[in-house]
Amino acid sequence: MNDFVDYLAPVAVAAVAVVLVLGLLNMMRGGNPNRSQTLMRWRVFLQFAAIIIVMGVIWFKSA
């Protein structure tokens, strides 16, 4: 279980980074604005989830 927790936070942060880069690339290429908007909404959701996960990992490690 401890190994799972160790990898959970970096995976969450990496997911945010991937969606951010995809959204930026789409905007720089002049892609579909609706796709950029969707990707940025996903980024906000993933950032929220990443914060919750990181805080949970910190709490789990301190207990």
Backbone as ProteinMPNN parsed JSONL, in Angstrom:
{"seq_chain_A": "MNDFVDYLAPVAVAAVAVVLVLGLLNMMRGGNPNRSQTLMRWRVFLQFAAIIIVMGVIWFKSA", "coords_chain_A": {"N_chain_A": [[0.828, -1.2, 0.0], [1.98, 1.192, 0.705], [3.791, 1.704, -1.368], [2.032, 2.216, -3.461], [0.867, 4.622, -2.635], [3.113, 6.228, -2.739], [3.482, 6.573, -5.488], [1.181, 7.778, -6.327], [0.77, 10.627, -6.084], [2.772, 11.809, -7.879], [1.767, 10.775, -10.311], [-0.727, 12.008, -10.491], [0.048, 14.704, -10.712], [1.485, 14.564, -13.101], [-0.581, 13.946, -14.872], [-2.012, 16.34, -14.874], [-0.068, 17.995, -16.021], [0.185, 16.857, -18.589], [-2.36, 17.31, -19.734], [-2.38, 20.079, -19.652], [-0.258, 20.724, -21.421], [-1.267, 19.597, -23.798], [-3.528, 21.235, -24.188], [-2.297, 23.759, -24.5], [-0.734, 23.307, -26.797], [-2.759, 22.863, -28.656], [-3.972, 25.385, -28.697], [-1.822, 26.979, -29.629], [-1.442, 25.991, -32.188], [-3.658, 26.9, -33.378], [-5.975, 25.468, -33.201], [-9.205, 23.898, -32.731], [-11.261, 25.977, -30.845], [-13.158, 25.059, -29.01], [-12.186, 22.582, -28.242], [-9.834, 23.346, -26.913], [-10.968, 24.715, -24.791], [-12.342, 22.633, -23.528], [-10.174, 21.003, -22.783], [-8.878, 22.715, -20.978], [-10.79, 22.893, -19.006], [-10.748, 20.26, -18.091], [-8.162, 20.325, -17.094], [-8.428, 22.036, -14.88], [-10.145, 20.482, -13.279], [-8.484, 18.225, -12.894], [-6.368, 19.435, -11.545], [-7.613, 20.106, -9.144], [-8.198, 17.524, -8.222], [-5.565, 16.569, -7.996], [-4.549, 18.188, -5.956], [-6.133, 17.351, -3.799], [-5.313, 14.672, -3.688], [-2.541, 14.954, -3.147], [-2.644, 16.222, -0.643], [-3.937, 14.192, 0.764], [-1.989, 12.182, 0.609], [0.057, 13.374, 2.094], [-1.222, 13.493, 4.569], [-1.675, 10.756, 5.013], [0.946, 9.788, 5.134], [1.874, 11.071, 7.421], [0.456, 9.927, 9.447]], "CA_chain_A": [[0.0, 0.0, 0.0], [2.84, 2.364, 0.802], [4.322, 1.964, -2.704], [0.947, 2.813, -4.232], [0.741, 6.016, -2.2], [4.294, 6.945, -3.209], [3.35, 6.864, -6.902], [-0.099, 8.412, -6.622], [0.907, 12.081, -6.264], [3.415, 12.147, -9.162], [0.879, 10.444, -11.428], [-1.741, 13.065, -10.555], [0.696, 15.915, -11.227], [1.805, 14.307, -14.501], [-1.83, 14.042, -15.633], [-2.276, 17.772, -15.03], [0.911, 18.524, -16.974], [-0.135, 16.363, -19.936], [-3.538, 18.014, -20.231], [-1.964, 21.461, -19.867], [0.53, 20.786, -22.656], [-2.177, 19.356, -24.926], [-4.326, 22.444, -24.384], [-1.445, 24.822, -25.034], [-0.403, 22.962, -28.182], [-3.956, 23.077, -29.467], [-4.149, 26.828, -28.872], [-0.734, 27.522, -30.441], [-1.658, 25.558, -33.567], [-4.89, 27.489, -33.891], [-6.965, 24.393, -33.287], [-10.592, 24.15, -32.355], [-11.359, 26.622, -29.529], [-13.951, 24.235, -28.093], [-11.283, 21.551, -27.71], [-8.975, 24.013, -25.934], [-11.794, 24.992, -23.611], [-12.577, 21.351, -22.862], [-8.924, 20.58, -22.147], [-8.605, 23.566, -19.822], [-11.728, 22.479, -17.946], [-10.183, 19.027, -17.535], [-6.988, 20.703, -16.316], [-8.89, 22.548, -13.587], [-10.625, 19.325, -12.511], [-7.335, 17.406, -12.499], [-5.624, 20.169, -10.516], [-8.346, 19.909, -7.893], [-7.965, 16.143, -7.794], [-4.163, 16.441, -7.598], [-4.4, 18.816, -4.634], [-6.75, 16.441, -2.826], [-4.445, 13.498, -3.583], [-1.302, 15.335, -2.459], [-2.969, 16.439, 0.765], [-4.197, 12.88, 1.327], [-0.706, 11.485, 0.761], [0.731, 13.991, 3.242], [-1.921, 13.058, 5.786], [-1.447, 9.325, 5.176], [2.343, 9.585, 5.534], [2.113, 11.584, 8.775], [-0.298, 9.132, 10.43]], "C_chain_A": [[0.863, 1.251, 0.0], [3.439, 2.714, -0.56], [3.274, 2.642, -3.586], [0.806, 4.293, -3.906], [1.92, 6.843, -2.698], [4.17, 7.356, -4.674], [2.093, 7.653, -7.251], [0.038, 9.907, -6.901], [1.633, 12.431, -7.564], [2.55, 11.833, -10.387], [-0.188, 11.521, -11.593], [-1.152, 14.348, -11.137], [1.041, 15.742, -12.707], [0.552, 14.41, -15.373], [-2.191, 15.501, -15.877], [-1.338, 18.354, -16.087], [0.59, 18.105, -18.406], [-1.315, 17.131, -20.514], [-3.199, 19.485, -20.494], [-1.202, 21.604, -21.18], [-0.359, 20.553, -23.88], [-3.031, 20.585, -25.227], [-3.518, 23.577, -24.977], [-1.065, 24.553, -26.489], [-1.588, 23.21, -29.109], [-4.176, 24.569, -29.719], [-3.068, 27.416, -29.777], [-0.886, 27.147, -31.914], [-2.89, 26.202, -34.192], [-5.976, 26.463, -34.078], [-8.351, 24.85, -32.867], [-10.659, 24.781, -30.968], [-12.174, 25.805, -28.523], [-13.098, 23.131, -27.467], [-10.355, 22.146, -26.655], [-9.743, 24.266, -24.64], [-12.056, 23.715, -22.82], [-11.327, 20.876, -22.128], [-8.614, 21.431, -20.921], [-9.578, 23.262, -18.675], [-11.243, 21.192, -17.278], [-8.969, 19.334, -16.656], [-7.394, 21.2, -14.932], [-9.375, 21.401, -12.711], [-9.456, 18.478, -12.01], [-6.467, 18.109, -11.459], [-6.303, 20.012, -9.164], [-8.101, 18.507, -7.346], [-6.533, 15.953, -7.315], [-3.924, 17.056, -6.218], [-4.967, 17.914, -3.558], [-5.852, 15.224, -2.612], [-3.172, 13.826, -2.821], [-1.562, 15.552, -0.97], [-3.263, 15.107, 1.454], [-2.923, 12.081, 1.555], [0.05, 12.046, 1.961], [0.09, 13.533, 4.538], [-1.643, 11.575, 6.069], [-0.025, 9.05, 5.676], [2.597, 10.051, 6.97], [1.416, 10.734, 9.844], [0.433, 7.864, 10.813]], "O_chain_A": [[0.519, 2.251, -0.63], [3.583, 3.893, -0.881], [3.598, 3.538, -4.366], [0.645, 5.12, -4.804], [1.762, 8.015, -3.041], [4.705, 8.394, -5.063], [1.968, 8.146, -8.372], [-0.534, 10.4, -7.873], [1.147, 13.289, -8.301], [2.601, 12.552, -11.384], [-0.514, 11.904, -12.717], [-1.785, 15.004, -11.964], [0.899, 16.686, -13.485], [0.621, 14.911, -16.496], [-2.629, 15.858, -16.971], [-1.77, 19.12, -16.949], [0.71, 18.908, -19.331], [-1.27, 17.556, -21.669], [-3.687, 20.067, -21.463], [-1.478, 22.513, -21.962], [-0.212, 21.241, -24.89], [-3.234, 20.933, -26.39], [-3.998, 24.284, -25.864], [-1.075, 25.465, -27.315], [-1.422, 23.712, -30.22], [-4.526, 24.967, -30.83], [-3.368, 28.27, -30.611], [-0.495, 27.918, -32.791], [-3.132, 26.064, -35.391], [-6.796, 26.562, -34.991], [-8.611, 26.038, -32.678], [-10.169, 24.191, -30.004], [-11.908, 25.855, -27.321], [-13.275, 22.791, -26.297], [-10.113, 21.526, -25.62], [-9.228, 24.055, -23.542], [-11.998, 23.715, -21.59], [-11.406, 20.406, -20.993], [-8.131, 20.904, -19.918], [-9.211, 23.368, -17.505], [-11.316, 21.05, -16.058], [-8.762, 18.702, -15.62], [-6.782, 20.832, -13.93], [-9.052, 21.351, -11.524], [-9.433, 18.063, -10.852], [-5.893, 17.456, -10.588], [-5.634, 19.808, -8.151], [-7.83, 18.329, -6.158], [-6.301, 15.25, -6.331], [-3.179, 16.502, -5.409], [-4.345, 17.73, -2.511], [-5.653, 14.793, -1.476], [-2.761, 13.066, -1.945], [-0.778, 15.108, -0.131], [-2.88, 14.914, 2.608], [-2.786, 11.388, 2.563], [0.617, 11.291, 2.751], [0.788, 13.219, 5.502], [-1.407, 11.186, 7.213], [0.184, 8.191, 6.532], [3.444, 9.486, 7.66], [1.761, 10.821, 11.023], [-0.065, 7.087, 11.627]]}, "name": "protein", "num_of_chains": 1, "seq": "MNDFVDYLAPVAVAAVAVVLVLGLLNMMRGGNPNRSQTLMRWRVFLQFAAIIIVMGVIWFKSA"}
